[in-house]
Amino acid sequence: MEDPEPSRARPLTVAATTTIARQAEVHRLAVVGREPEIARSIGTRVCRVWLRTSRFAAVEAMATATLTLGPDAGAFYDRGWARSATGRPWSALEDFEQALALHQQAGDRAGEAATLNNIGQTYHRLGDRQRALDHYQQALPIAREVGSRAGEAGALSNIGGVYHGLGDRQRALDHFHQALPILREVGDRAGEATTLNNIGGVYDRLGDQQRALDYYRQARTIAWEVGDRAGEATTLNSIGHAYHGLGEWQQALGHFHQALPIAREVGDRAGEAGTLNNIGGVYDRLGDQQKALDHYYQALPIAREVGDRAGEATTLNNIGHAYHRLGNRQRALDHYHQALPIAREVGDRIGEATTLNNIGHAYHALGDRQKALDHYRQALPIHREAGNSAGEIHIRYNIAMIHHAGGDLDQAIQEFEHIVELERQVDHPNLEDDTAILEHFRREHAETRKPT
């Protein structure tokens, strides 16, 4: 059954919309009349409203008009935000760096913290997690120093996002749960929705899709209420991802297909590429590899265009997986080998482990068990360091099956003992099946030891 639409209307009433339109006209007249103070004051006010409702093209146009009257930190900040949201990270960084310098010159510590947060977000989108973390960790103490609770919450949530991307789930949750009550305290509904979505994402990656859906649905309702179209698309993607994890393919496709036109409507190129990847992933699981490849090959040039290195690596992995399922192992390996150095470059440890696993799987299918084992064994400690039990279980299963196929029952049993113990700890859905496999291997081992 489809999720019901949230029942509350969006907050921008006809009267509010009319007021914004009048202010936009005043801004236009101020620019024409060369009145910088009026243009800057009204421009900032209008742009912040439009940013909340994903009117990114209008924000860019208004901020650019304001900047014809001279440098202004607020206009650079707003234009940078709009450019970042529409998949132009390098242009956004130029604007944010200009805004940062102006805030620092003016001694505006709150503006400095906010801009550092946005620079961090842009680097995060580019896949440079360490540089993102550096900026967030500069922003956090400044926000606390000036008493900016909203800035503090934003930095905490952003730091959590980096740890999530690096596979450190517990640290991610710690930061998200510090941010959430602050966002509620200051009434930042859009930020609350983003953080709820992020918490859901952690549970999704941990394999707890039902708990993830609870958080995603809360986030979607809020995004709808505040008119955050980009946030709505993100949450629809997240809901689709959870249904994908549950094997409910049509539900997943339905949510991804709702998200795609919204991402295009608001000009979110990176979001568009991510959604195309998600749609391709469902078709891949449904066995329609050609349809999957069609979507992946639409996503790949977009990820490259916007400089999303992490997204590029993900897409290359997905293309490789589709070719693997089509039986073209060599073409699969070509794409995996393109993805691996990118995952390492951007510090995506889980992405690196996933790619190593995929390479191992391809070599196994080609009959090269030693090369397969070599890659699985590189992936295993990464999952263990990240506390990713689901990933560790998956890798150990692959290792066990290679040992079993090679007649090494001792090693196969040892791996399955680890698997079953891990599955007990996390209440894994495969516990019963894998316990049965372990018992079967033990009986098989006992049979081979009986005297003839």
N, C-alpha and C positions, 0 to 999 in steps of 0.2 A: 504494500500500500504506500502511495506517495506521502511524503511529509506534508501536513497541512500548511497553507500559507499563514504567516503570522497575522493576527487579526487587527493589530493597531495600525493606524494610518501613519504615513510619514509626517515628520514634524513641520516641514515647510508649508505653511498655509498660503492661500492666495494673497493675503495681506502682506505676509512676510516676503513672498516672492516679488510683489509690487514694490516694496520698500527697497529690496536689493537692486531691482531694475532702475529705480530712481537714483540710488547711490552710484550705480555704474554710469549713469548719464552725467551726474555731477563730476565724477572722475574724468570722464571724457572732456568735459568743458574745462576742467582744471588743467588738463594736459595741453589743450589748445590755447588756453589763456596763460600758460607758463606759470602756474601757481603750484610749485613743488610741495609745499607743506600740506595743502589740501589734497593733492593727488596722492601723496604718500599715506596720509592718514586714512582716507577713504579706500584707497587701493588695498591696503593691508586688511581692512575690515571686510571688504567684499571678497577678496581672494581667500580668506580663511573660511568663509561660508561656502564658497564654491569648491574648495579643496575637500571639505567634508562630504560634498555631494558628487565628487568625481568629475567636476567640470574643468578638466585639466587644460584643454585647449584655450578656454576662456581665461583661465588664470595666467597662462603663459602670455597671452596677448595683452592683458591688463598690466602685468608686471613689466613687460617689455616697454609698454607705453610710459609707465612711471619712470623707468630708467633713462628715457630720453631727456629727463629733467636733471640727470646727474645720479651718481652712485647712491644707492639706498640699501641698507642691510635687509630690510623687510622684503623689498621687491626681489632682491637676489635670492633670498631664502624661499619665497613663494614660487618663483620661477624654477628654482632647483628642484623643489618638491614635485612640481608638475612634470618636469622633464624626467625625473627619476621614475615617476609613476607610469610614464608612457614609453619606457624602454630606451632612454638616452642617458645612460649613467655617466658618461664622460663629460657631457655638457652640464649635467646636474652637478658634478663635482666642481667644475669651474665656478658655477654660481655659488655653491655652498662655501667654497674657499674664499670667494670675494666677501660673502656675508660674514664669515668668521673673522676675517681681518678687520672689517668695519666694527663688529661687536667688540673685538679686543681693543681697538683704538679708542672706542667710546667708554670702555670699562663696563660694558653691559654683560655681566657674568651670566645672567639668565639666558640671554640671547646666545651667548657663547656655548652654553651647555646644550641648548636646543639644536644648534647648528652642528656641534660635534656628534650628537645623536644621529642627525640626518646624514652626515658624512659616513658614519659607521654603517648605517643602513645601506647606503649606496655601495660601499665596499662589500657588504654581505651579499648583495644581489650579484655583484661581480664574481662571487666565489672566494674572495680574499678574506677568510674568516679571522685571521690573526690581526690584520689591519683594522677590521671592523671592531674586534674586541678592544684593541688599543684605544680607539676613539670613544667607545662606550665607557671604558674605565676612566677616561679623562672626564667625561661628562658627568658621571655619577657623583663624585665628591663636590663638584661645582654646584650641581642641582641641590644637594643637601646643604651646602654652605649658604646659598641664597634663599633657602626655604621653599624651593620650587618642588612641591609634591608631585605635580604632573610630570616634571622633568625627571625626577627621581624614579617614578614608576616606569616612564618610558625607557630609561637606561637599564633598569632591572629586567624589564621584559626583553629588551634587545640582547642583553648579555645572556639571558636564558635561551634565546633563539640561536645564538652562536654555539652554546654548549650542546643544544639539541642537535645541530648540524654536525658537531664533532662526535656525536654518539654518547655524550655524557648525560644520560637521561636524568639521573638524580639531581645533578647540579642545575640542569635546566628547570626541573620542577621546583626546586628551591627558589630560584629567582622569579619564576612566574607567580608562585604563591606569595612571594613578598610584594610583587607589583599589584596583584589583583585588588586587595582591600584599599590600596592607595588610590587606584583608578576609580573605585566606587566612591571613595571619600570625596574626591574632587569632581565627580560627576562626568568623567571622561568616558562616555558610553562607547564611542568608536574604539578607544584604547582597550576598554573592558572586553569588547567583542574580539579584538585581535588576540588578547591574552588568553581568553577562554578557548579560542581556536588553537592557540599554541599548546595549551595544556592538553587539549584533545589529541593534538598531533603526537605528543609524547606517548600517551596511552595507546594510540593507534600503532606506533612503531613497536610498542611492547607487546602487541597482539591482543590488547583488551579493547576490541572494536566497540562493544556495547557502551563501555565507559566513555570512549572517545566520542561516540555519537551523542551522548548526553551533553558533553561540552560543546560540540559543534552546533547542536540545535539551539542551545542558549545563545551562541555567538551569532547564528543566522538571524534569529529574532531581533537582536539588537541592531545588527547591520541594516536590516529592513526598516526598523523604527527610525534610525537616524539618517536614512537615505544614502548610506555608504555603498555605492554600487560596486566599487572595486573590492571592498570587504565582503560584500554579498557573494561575488564570484569566487573569491578565495574560499569562503565557507562552503559553498556548493561543491567546489572541488574536494574539500576535505570530507564532506559527507559521502561523496561518491567514492572516495578512496577507502573509507571505512566499509562501505557496502562491498567494494572490491575484495577487501580482506575477508569478508564473510562469505564470499562466493555468490553474492546476489548481483549477477552481472547486469540485468536490465535496470535495477535500481541505480547501480553505479553509472551506467550509460545515461540514464535519464538526468541525473544530477550534473554530469559533465556537459551534456548537451544544453542544459540551462546556463551553465557557467560560460561557455564559449562565446556566445554573442555579447554577453555583458563585458567580458575582457576586451573584445573588439570595439564595443561601443565607447568604453572609457579610454581606449588607446593603450591598454596594458599589454605590451608586446611580450614581455617575459611571461605574464600570466596566460596569454594566448598559447605560447609554446608549451607551457606546462600542461594546459588543458588538452591540447592536441596529443601530447604524450600519454596522458591519462586515458583518453579515448582509444588510442592505439593499443594500450595495455589491455583493455577489456577485449578488443577484437582478437588480440594475440591469445588470450586465455580461452576465447570461444573457438579458436582454431582457424580463424580467418586471417592468416598471416599477411596476405596481400593487402587487405584493408588496414591492418596494423601498420605495415610499412608505409602505406600512403600517408597516414597521419604522422608517423615519425619523420618522414622526409619533408613534411610541411614544417615540423617543429624545428628541425636541425638548423636551417639557415636563419631562423628568427633568433634562436639562442646565440648563434655566432654574431648576428647583426647587433644585438644589444650587449654583447660582451659577457653573457652569462656562462662562464666556464663550467660551473657545476652542472648547469642545465644541459650544456653541450655533452658533458661526460655521461650524464644520465641517458640522453637521447642515443648516443653511440652505443651504450650498453643495450638499450632497448632494441635497436636495429640488429645488433649482434644476436640477441635472443631470438628475434623473429627468424633470422637466417638459420640459426641452430635448429629451430623447430621445423624448418623447411628441409632440413637435412644437409644444408650447405655449411659444413663445419669450418671450412677454411675462410669463407667470407665472414662467418661469425667471429672467428679469431681475429681477423683483420680489424674489425670494429672494436672488439674488446681491447686489443693492444693500442688502439688510438685513445680509448677512454681511460686506461690505467694511469698514464703519466699526468693527465689532466686532474684526475681525482687526487693524486699525490700533490700536485702543484697547489691546489686550492685547500688542502688539508682536510678533505672529506674522507675520514677514516672508514666510515661504514661503506661509503661508495667504493673505496679502494678494496675493502674486503669482499664486497659483492662482485666486483669485477674479477678479482682473483678467483673467486668461486666459479664464476662463469667460464673463465679460461680453463680451470681445472675440469669442469664439466665437458667442455668441448674436446679436450685432450682425451678424457675417458671415453667419449663416444668414438674417437678416432683410434682407440685401442692402445693409447700410450699411457698406461696406468702410472708409471713413475712420474711423468710430467704432471699428470693430474694430481697425484699425491703432493708433489712439491708445491703446487699452487694452493691446494687446500690447506697445507700446513703453514703457509704464509698468512692465509686469511684467518686461521683459528685464533692466534693470540690477539689479533686486532679486535675481534668480537669479544674476547674475554676481557681485555682492557676496558672496552666500552661498556661492559656489563650488559651486552646484548645477548640475552639467553637464547632467544629465538634463532639468531644468526649462528650461535655456537652449536645449537642442536642440529641445525641444517648441515653445517660443515662436518660435524662428527658423523652424522648419518652417511654422508658421501664417502668419508674416509673408511667407515666400517664396511660399506658395500664393496669398496675396492679390495679391502683385505679379504672379505668373504669370497669374492670372485677369484682371488689369487690363492685361495685355499688356506689362508692364515686365520684360522678360527679363533685363536687366542687373542689376536689383536682386534678382530671384529667384535668379540664378546666384550673386551675391555672398553671399546668405544661405546657399545650399547649400554654398558653399565653406567658410564658417564651420562649418556643421553637420558636414561630413565631417571637417574637421580636429579638431573636438572629439571626434567619435566614434572617431577613430584614437587619440586620447590616452587615452580611457577604455575602449577595446576594446568599444564599444557594439554590441549585437546587430543593429542596423539599418544598420551601416556599409555592407554590400554593396548593400542595396536603395537607400540614399540616394545612394551613389556612382553607381548606375545612373541615378537620377533626374537627378543633376547632369549626367551625360554626355548624357542625352536633352535637357535644357534647352540645353546647349551646341550640340548638333546643330541644334535648333530655331532657336537664335539665328543660327547660320551660314546656315541656309536663308533666313531673313528678309533677310539681307544680300546674298544673291546677286542679281546684276543680272537684271532681267527681259528 
